[in-house]
């Protein structure tokens, strides 16, 4: 076998492996899979605690989201995709802040501000779900 033929075989093998790896993007392994395995159950539990549409019981919902965010932040993020995890966590934290704003707005009977805060909570919930879906998570990818 000549050197150039051997080199071409090695390049072809490398390209085949690379294409195969790119084609299997839905499968995750290692630290990323461990992260998903720990975070997805937290999201499932959170959805069960929310008890309705965002803003229906904002004080209780904000506390549940804050608790979930704290638990998620305690899970070590995989180095290979920590930025997407940061987006997911930030969006969930913003849901918490928006729900706190809804609660406070309703206490002072400011319905306009409360509605804007509900809209913000829903928008941030969609952002969190989108980031989770790209990760890919299953439970967290469902909008709150």
QUIQUI-V434524 format. One line per field, one symbol per residue. phi: phi as a letter, one per 30 degrees, with the letter a starting at -180 (. if undefined). psi: psi as a letter, one per 20 degrees, with the letter a starting at -180 (. if undefined). burial: I if it has 24 or more other C-alpha atoms within 12 Angstrom, else O. Layout:
phi: ???
psi: ???
burial: ???
//
This chain:
phi: .ddddddddddddddddddddddcddcbbidddddedddeddddddedddikdejdbdddddddddddddddddddddddaddddddddddddddedddddeeddddchcdddddddddddddddddddddddddcccdddddd
psi: prghggghggggggggggghhhikiipqrbhghhgghhhghghggghhhhkaqpihmhgggggggggggggghippqphilhghhgggggghhhgggghhhgghghhjlnhgggghhghgghghhgggggghhigprggiipp.
burial: OOOOOOOOOOOOOOOOOOOOOOOOOOOOOOOIOOIIIIIIOIIIOIIOIIOOOIIOOIIOIIIIIIOIIOIIIOIOIOOOIOOIIIIIIIIIIIIIIIIIIIIIOIOOOOOOOIIOIIOIIIOIIIIIIIIIIIIIIIIIIOII
//
